[in-house]
């Protein structure tokens, strides 16, 4: 025994120093390879004992900003790597409320994480405010929408019909009163047949903003449970090249007559049920524009009338989304004994054009307003009308030039004519 003690105490200070050095080296190795650090995690707050407040008359509301909290965990890097964020529990226990007279009421938070002491965990806040409100209810009409989606190009959305027309919701008064409407929204992208589609419920507040899914999930209760709503989608076929039969009332001013009544566009496209489109076909593939909308009483000059077709098209038809609802009715008024003659631009003689250039026109026809005797006007043709343009010294570019017109004897132009042209250099054949 004495021999052992002698060995133990021999050079004792050196041995103590060696032990201390070993501890320091071990600490440095551990620290450098597995350092202590702090990580942060955004964690949802779990509310427990809700029945402590929530009852038939009252409910609590937690602002969106207070439904999560930042958790700071301190430990070795190796241990922090093993943390599963979902295992961090932050609890708001409503039974721990101390002061119900405070506005808002504060609920303390507690946090736990297996494998870590409470001293290793901190929170960005240790209490959250809640507002206690009366329970309210509201019955909402279910609207329908296809959003920005559209069916196959040959079809147009006709009708959307939900299988549930109304829903009743319950919740905190402030939230329920803020809700303005609910829409059952479906995706009809590329659809080419009628179908019942599952719909997403989208709630809109009174500012016409979408209410978040978190509020719907946490703060709103549905009578009978949240419904699964299906929407019946009815597609309508498109029909193009539909004519517009323009009717009118009244008479122009004395000495004037109606030359023509044309529309822009000349034809339209509609979508509709098979029955509605068949009726349009039976009417000569045309729809009627009521006479009372086109009044020519007292006109002594041309007039344009813009019409909205929305209320003029047949029942069970609609104007496609990509098409304008409006048309322009162009009314031409001429003096009695006058006519409009459509001259093909190919009949226009081009004079003095540089041989290195070529000319083209904006339109295929030029309208000439001509006055004359009834017999002369009746016999007008491209054969007895000569028209020309003089392009001396014109270079490449776009121009509007006067049209020189020679007419049969006893006929004259009511107004000067002009034509829009484009002059370009000729392209040589390779």
C-alpha positions in Angstrom: 0.0 0.0 0.0 2.8 2.4 0.9 4.5 1.5 -2.3 1.3 2.4 -4.3 0.9 5.7 -2.5 4.5 6.6 -3.2 4.0 5.9 -6.9 0.8 8.0 -6.8 2.4 11.0 -5.1 5.6 10.9 -6.9 5.8 13.9 -9.2 2.2 14.8 -8.2 2.2 18.4 -9.6 3.3 17.2 -13.0 0.6 14.5 -13.0 -2.1 17.1 -12.0 -1.0 19.4 -14.8 -1.1 16.5 -17.3 -4.7 15.7 -16.3 -5.7 19.4 -16.7 -4.0 19.6 -20.1 -5.8 16.4 -21.2 -9.1 17.9 -20.2 -8.4 21.2 -22.1 -7.3 19.3 -25.2 -10.5 17.1 -25.0 -12.6 20.2 -24.7 -11.0 21.9 -27.6 -11.3 18.8 -29.8 -15.0 18.5 -28.9 -15.7 22.2 -29.3 -14.0 22.4 -32.7 -15.6 19.3 -34.1 -19.0 19.6 -32.3 -19.5 23.2 -31.3 -22.3 24.6 -29.2 -24.7 26.7 -31.3 -28.3 28.0 -31.4 -30.8 27.2 -34.1 -34.2 28.8 -34.7 -37.4 27.1 -35.8 -40.8 28.6 -36.7 -43.3 26.4 -34.9 -47.2 26.5 -34.9 -48.8 27.1 -31.5 -51.1 24.3 -30.4 -54.1 25.6 -28.4 -55.4 23.1 -25.8 -58.4 23.1 -23.5 -60.4 25.2 -26.0 -63.7 24.3 -24.2 -62.5 26.4 -21.3 -63.6 29.4 -23.4 -65.4 28.1 -26.5 -69.0 27.3 -25.8 -72.3 27.8 -27.4 -72.2 31.6 -26.9 -68.5 32.6 -27.1 -65.3 31.7 -29.0 -61.8 33.0 -29.0 -59.9 34.5 -31.9 -56.1 34.4 -32.4 -54.6 36.9 -34.9 -52.7 35.3 -37.8 -49.5 36.9 -36.5 -49.7 35.0 -33.2 -50.4 31.5 -34.5 -46.7 30.7 -34.8 -43.7 31.4 -32.6 -39.9 31.3 -33.1 -38.2 28.7 -30.9 -34.5 29.0 -30.2 -32.7 25.7 -29.2 -29.1 25.7 -28.0 -26.9 22.6 -28.1 -24.1 20.7 -29.8 -24.3 20.9 -33.5 -24.6 17.1 -33.7 -27.6 17.1 -31.4 -29.3 20.0 -33.2 -29.0 18.1 -36.5 -31.2 15.4 -35.0 -34.0 17.7 -34.2 -37.3 17.1 -36.0 -39.1 20.4 -36.1 -42.5 18.6 -35.8 -41.4 17.3 -32.4 -41.1 20.8 -30.9 -44.3 21.4 -29.0 -45.4 24.9 -28.1 -48.6 24.8 -26.1 -51.1 27.6 -25.3 -53.2 26.2 -22.4 -56.3 28.3 -22.0 -56.8 27.1 -18.5 -53.6 29.1 -17.6 -55.2 32.4 -18.3 -54.7 34.6 -15.3 -56.7 37.8 -16.1 -59.9 37.6 -18.1 -60.6 41.3 -17.6 -57.6 42.3 -19.7 -58.2 43.2 -23.3 -56.8 41.3 -25.1 -56.5 38.3 -22.8 -53.0 36.9 -22.6 -52.3 33.1 -22.8 -48.9 31.9 -21.5 -46.9 29.6 -23.7 -44.9 26.5 -22.8 -42.4 24.6 -24.9 -40.9 21.1 -24.8 -38.5 19.1 -26.9 -37.4 15.6 -26.0 -33.7 15.4 -25.3 -33.3 19.0 -24.3 -33.6 20.8 -21.0 -35.9 23.7 -20.6 -32.9 25.9 -20.0 -31.7 25.1 -23.6 -34.9 26.4 -25.2 -36.2 30.0 -25.5 -39.2 31.5 -27.3 -39.5 34.8 -29.2 -42.6 35.5 -27.0 -43.9 33.7 -23.9 -47.5 34.7 -24.2 -50.0 35.4 -27.0 -53.1 37.7 -27.1 -56.5 36.3 -27.8 -59.8 38.0 -28.2 -63.0 36.5 -26.8 -66.1 37.1 -28.9 -69.7 36.1 -29.2 -70.5 33.4 -31.6 -72.3 34.5 -34.8 -73.8 32.6 -37.8 -74.4 33.4 -41.4 -76.1 31.7 -44.4 -74.3 32.2 -47.7 -75.5 31.7 -51.2 -72.9 29.5 -53.1 -71.6 31.3 -56.2 -69.8 29.5 -58.9 -66.7 30.3 -61.0 -64.2 28.7 -63.3 -61.6 31.3 -62.4 -59.2 32.0 -65.3 -59.5 28.6 -66.8 -61.2 27.8 -70.1 -62.5 24.8 -72.0 -61.4 23.3 -75.3 -61.2 25.9 -78.1 -64.4 24.7 -79.7 -66.5 25.4 -76.7 -67.5 28.1 -74.3 -68.5 27.8 -70.7 -72.3 27.8 -70.6 -73.6 27.2 -67.1 -72.3 26.2 -63.7 -74.7 24.7 -61.2 -73.6 23.7 -57.7 -75.2 20.7 -56.0 -75.5 22.7 -52.8 -77.1 26.2 -53.1 -76.4 27.5 -49.6 -74.1 26.9 -46.6 -74.4 28.0 -43.0 -71.2 28.9 -41.1 -70.5 29.7 -37.4 -67.6 31.4 -35.7 -66.4 34.5 -33.9 -68.5 37.5 -34.6 -65.8 39.7 -36.1 -64.8 36.9 -38.6 -68.3 35.9 -39.6 -69.4 39.5 -40.1 -66.3 40.2 -42.3 -67.3 37.4 -44.8 -69.1 38.7 -47.9 -69.5 35.7 -50.1 -68.4 32.2 -50.9 -67.6 30.8 -54.4 -67.3 27.1 -55.5 -64.4 27.3 -58.0 -63.7 24.6 -60.5 -60.9 24.1 -63.1 -62.3 23.5 -66.6 -59.0 23.7 -68.5 -59.3 21.9 -71.8 -62.7 20.4 -71.0 -64.7 19.3 -74.1 -67.8 17.7 -72.5 -70.3 18.3 -69.7 -69.1 17.0 -66.3 -69.6 17.3 -62.6 -66.4 18.6 -61.0 -65.3 18.8 -57.4 -65.1 22.5 -56.3 -62.8 24.4 -53.9 -64.6 26.8 -51.6 -63.2 30.3 -51.8 -64.4 32.8 -49.1 -64.2 36.5 -49.9 -64.3 39.3 -47.3 -66.0 42.7 -47.6 -62.8 44.2 -49.1 -63.1 41.6 -51.8 -59.9 39.9 -50.6 -59.6 36.1 -50.3 -59.8 34.8 -46.7 -56.9 32.6 -45.8 -57.3 28.8 -45.5 -55.9 29.0 -41.9 -58.9 31.2 -40.8 -61.3 28.9 -42.5 -59.7 25.8 -40.9 -59.3 27.2 -37.4 -62.0 29.8 -36.9 -65.0 28.7 -38.9 -67.4 25.9 -38.3 -69.8 24.6 -40.9 -73.3 23.5 -40.1 -73.3 19.7 -40.7 -69.6 19.7 -41.3 -67.6 21.2 -44.2 -69.4 20.2 -47.4 -68.0 18.5 -50.4 -69.5 20.6 -53.2 -69.7 19.4 -56.8 -70.5 21.8 -59.7 -72.2 20.7 -62.8 -70.4 22.2 -65.8 -72.4 22.7 -69.0 -70.4 23.6 -72.1 -71.8 25.4 -75.1 -70.7 24.9 -78.7 -69.4 28.0 -80.6 -71.0 29.0 -83.9 -69.3 31.6 -86.2 -70.3 33.6 -89.3 -73.6 34.7 -87.8 -75.1 37.6 -89.8 -76.7 40.7 -88.3 -80.0 41.8 -89.8 -80.2 45.6 -89.1 -83.7 47.1 -89.0 -84.3 50.8 -88.7 -87.0 53.4 -88.1 -87.6 56.9 -89.5 -86.7 58.7 -92.7 -83.6 60.9 -93.6 -83.9 64.6 -94.1 -85.6 65.8 -97.3 -83.5 65.3 -100.4 -81.5 62.5 -98.7 -81.7 58.7 -98.7 -80.1 55.8 -96.9 -77.2 54.5 -99.0 -76.3 51.5 -96.9 -76.3 50.2 -93.3 -73.4 47.9 -92.5 -71.8 46.7 -89.3 -68.3 46.3 -87.9 -67.7 43.4 -87.7 -69.9 42.1 -90.5 -70.5 38.8 -88.7 -70.2 37.6 -85.1 -69.6 34.4 -83.2 -71.9 33.1 -80.5 -71.9 30.1 -78.1 -75.1 28.5 -77.0 -77.1 25.4 -76.4 -77.8 23.1 -79.4 -81.5 24.3 -79.4 -80.6 28.0 -79.4 -78.0 27.6 -82.2 -80.5 25.6 -84.3 -83.0 28.4 -84.0 -80.4 30.8 -85.3 -79.8 28.5 -88.3 -83.5 28.4 -89.0 -83.5 32.2 -89.1 -81.0 32.2 -92.0 -78.0 32.0 -89.7 -78.8 35.6 -88.5 -80.0 37.5 -85.5 -82.3 40.6 -85.7 -81.3 44.0 -84.4 -84.5 45.8 -83.3 -85.5 48.8 -85.4 -86.0 51.1 -82.4 -82.3 51.0 -81.8 -81.5 52.5 -85.3 -83.3 55.8 -85.8 -82.4 57.6 -89.1 -85.0 60.4 -88.7 -83.7 63.7 -90.1 -80.2 62.4 -91.0 -78.4 64.4 -93.7 -75.0 62.8 -93.2 -73.3 59.6 -92.2 -73.7 58.3 -88.7 -72.2 55.6 -86.5 -74.1 53.9 -83.7 -72.4 51.6 -81.1 -74.5 48.8 -79.7 -74.0 46.3 -76.9 -75.1 42.9 -78.1 -75.3 41.5 -74.6 -79.1 42.0 -74.3 -79.8 41.6 -78.0 -78.7 38.0 -78.6 -81.1 35.1 -78.2 -81.8 33.3 -74.9 -79.3 30.5 -74.0 -76.5 32.1 -76.1 -73.6 34.2 -75.0 -70.7 36.1 -76.6 -67.4 34.3 -76.2 -65.0 35.6 -73.6 -62.4 36.5 -76.2 -64.9 38.5 -78.3 -66.1 42.1 -77.9 -69.7 42.6 -76.8 -70.0 45.7 -79.0 -70.7 46.3 -82.7 -70.6 49.5 -84.8 -73.5 50.2 -87.1 -72.3 52.4 -90.0 -75.2 54.3 -91.6 -74.4 55.9 -95.0 -76.7 58.8 -96.0 -76.6 60.1 -99.6 -78.4 62.9 -101.5 -81.3 61.6 -103.6 -79.9 60.5 -107.1 -76.6 59.4 -105.6 -75.1 56.0 -105.3 -72.0 54.4 -103.8 -69.8 52.4 -106.2 -67.2 49.9 -105.0 -64.1 50.2 -107.2 -61.6 47.3 -107.1 -58.1 48.7 -106.5 -56.8 46.5 -109.3 -58.7 48.9 -111.6 -56.6 51.9 -110.5 -54.0 52.9 -113.0 -50.7 53.7 -111.4 -48.8 56.5 -113.2 -45.1 57.5 -113.0 -44.1 55.0 -110.4 -40.3 54.4 -110.3 -39.7 51.0 -112.0 -37.7 49.8 -109.0 -40.7 50.2 -106.7 -44.0 48.4 -106.2 -47.3 49.7 -104.7 -49.9 48.0 -102.5 -53.2 49.2 -101.0 -54.8 49.1 -97.5 -58.2 48.0 -98.9 -59.4 45.8 -101.8 -62.1 48.3 -102.8 -62.4 52.1 -102.8 -65.9 53.5 -102.2 -66.9 56.3 -104.7 -69.9 58.5 -104.0 -71.4 59.4 -107.4 -74.2 61.7 -108.4 -76.1 61.5 -111.7 -79.3 60.6 -113.5 -81.0 57.4 -112.6 -80.2 55.8 -115.9 -76.5 56.8 -115.8 -76.1 55.6 -112.2 -77.8 52.3 -113.0 -75.4 51.7 -115.9 -72.2 52.4 -113.9 -69.5 49.7 -114.1 -65.8 49.3 -113.7 -65.7 49.5 -117.5 -66.9 53.1 -117.7 -65.1 54.4 -114.7 -61.4 55.3 -115.0 -59.3 55.9 -111.9 -55.6 56.7 -111.5 -53.0 57.9 -109.1 -49.8 59.9 -110.0 -46.8 58.7 -108.1 -44.2 61.0 -109.6 -41.2 61.5 -107.3 -42.6 59.3 -104.6 -40.1 57.2 -102.6 -40.7 54.2 -100.4 -43.1 54.8 -97.5 -46.8 55.0 -96.6 -49.0 57.7 -98.2 -52.5 58.8 -98.7 -52.9 60.1 -102.2 -55.7 61.7 -104.2 -57.5 59.5 -106.7 -58.3 60.9 -110.1 -61.6 59.6 -111.4 -63.1 60.0 -114.8 -66.9 59.2 -114.9 -69.5 59.0 -117.7 -71.1 62.2 -118.9 -73.7 63.6 -116.5 -72.1 61.9 -113.5 -69.9 63.5 -110.9 -68.2 62.7 -107.6 -70.0 64.1 -104.5 -66.7 64.2 -102.6 -63.0 63.9 -103.5 -61.6 60.3 -103.3 -58.3 59.3 -101.9 -56.5 56.0 -101.3 -53.9 54.8 -98.8 -50.9 53.1 -100.4 -47.6 51.5 -99.4 -44.5 51.9 -101.7 -41.7 49.4 -101.4 -38.6 48.4 -103.3 -39.1 45.4 -105.7 -37.6 42.2 -104.5 -35.4 40.7 -107.2 -35.9 37.0 -108.0 -32.8 34.9 -106.9 
